[in-house]
């Protein structure tokens, strides 16, 4: 970082623990917050929001990417407009001997959007998006080959809090 960019950065008012224990300051958090709201924002646009030069913002984003804090950039998909009218969470108590095969099944199924390994009465939670109840029933039949499942159909998404992370919890 050049002396000019370092001076522009200013002293961090608060430090946060990032990837591998690295330190992030409030400016890093502002950049992350802005990118969460608009992953396609230009460097110039972000620079204006955080009062840094474009090279300083570019360097910070590169560091956040290389450290794994920024894991990727993704499009938010409207499942309904894709013809996927039913979404559900499916918890599965998968036989541990079948878990690797189950993971491969989940990864290869275009109907399973997310797969979480969890602790509790079930060891997996899936987010599925299907076109109708018949397709859901067919998928659940395939899932039952791996263990007992319980399904909760999503009626409405009332909010999706990805942009409202309480960064204060990450203070060092």
N, C-alpha and C positions, 0 to 999 in steps of 0.2 A: 504494500500500500504506500502510495507516495505521501510525502509530508503534507501536501495540500489536501489530499483526501483524508488523511488522519486528522488534520485540523478541522476539516469539514464534519467529520464523524463526531467530533466532540467526545467528552468523557461520558462513559456509560453511567446512567443514574441508578441502574439496577442490573444485576447479573443473573442469568438463568442457566441452568444446566441443560446442555444440548446433547447431541450424539457423542458417545464415548466420553462423557463428562466434560466436553468442550463448553466454553462460555459463550452465551448469546446475550446481547444487550437489548434494550427496548427498541432500537432501530431494527434489529433482526426480527423481532416479534411483530413490528409494524409491517415489515415486508412480507412476512409469512401470512399475516392477517389479510393483507391486500391481495396476495396471490390466491388465498382460499376463496375470496369473493370473486376474483377474476383471474383465472390462471392464464388467460391470454393477454393480460395487460402488458403494454410495452415498457421497456426499461425507462424510457423518458417519462411515461405516466407515473410509474412507481417512484422515480426520482423526485418528481414534484410533490408527491404525497409525503415523502419522508425527509425532504429537504437535504438531499445528498446529490452529488454529481452522478451522472450516468455510469462512469467507470467504477465509482465506489459501490453503487447498487449492483452492478454486474459482478464485481468481485465477491460481494456478500452472498448473492444468489448462488454463484459457483461454489463457494465454501459450504453453504447449506446443502447443496446437492451432493457434493463430494463426501460430506460427513454423514449423509443419509437422513438428515432432518427433512429435506424435501425428497420424497420417495418417488415422485412422478407427477405428471399433469394429466388430468382425466376430464372427459366430458360427462356431465350429468345427463343421464338418459331418462326420458319420459316413457316409461314402460307402456302406459295406456295408448300413446300415439304409435307405439310399435305393435299394437294388437295384443299385448300381454295384459289382459283385464283382471287377472287374479294374481295377487302377491301373497305370500305367506311366510311365516317363520316355522320351520320344522325342527324340533329337537329330536335327537336320535340317541338311543342307548345302544351303540354299536358294539358288537362282540370284539374285544381287544384283538383277537386273533385275525379278525377280518378288517381291522382299521386301515391298514395300508391299501388294501383293495378298495375299501370304501372311499378313501381319499382320492384315489385315481378315478373312481366312478364320478365323484363330485366334480373334480377338475375337468373331466371330459364332457360333462352334461351341459348343454347350452341353456338348460332351464334353471340351473343352480347358479345364482349370482354371487353368493358369498358362502364361505364355509369357515366356521369358527370352532376350534377345539376348546371345550369348556370343562369346568369342574362342577359337579353336582349330581343329581340323579341321572342326568344325561351327559354324554361326553362329546356331543357335537350339536351345533346349531347351524341351520342353513337358512339363507334367504333365497326363496325361489320366486320366479316370475313366469307365469304360464298363460296360455290364451284362454282357457276356460276350466271349469270344474272337472271335465273328463280328462284333460291333460294332467291336472293336478292328481287325480285318482290314479292315473297310470304311473306317474312319477312316484307317488307314495307306495305303490305296489313294488316298484323296483327298490326303493329305500328299505322296505320291510325285509328284504333278503339279507340285510346287514344287521338288523336288530329292531327293537321296539321303537316306535316313533309317536310323537304327539304334534299336532298341527294347529297353528293359530293363524287364521286368515286375516290379512290386514284390510280393515274397512276404509280407513283414511290415514294419510300421513298428516298429522296436525302441525308438526314442525320437524325440521331436520337441523340440528344444532351445530353442524360442522364449522360454522363461522363464528360461533360464540364461545370459543375455548377460554377458560379462565386461566390466563397465562400466569396469574399470581401464584398458582399452585406450584409453579416450576422454579420459583426463586431459590437461589442457592443459600 
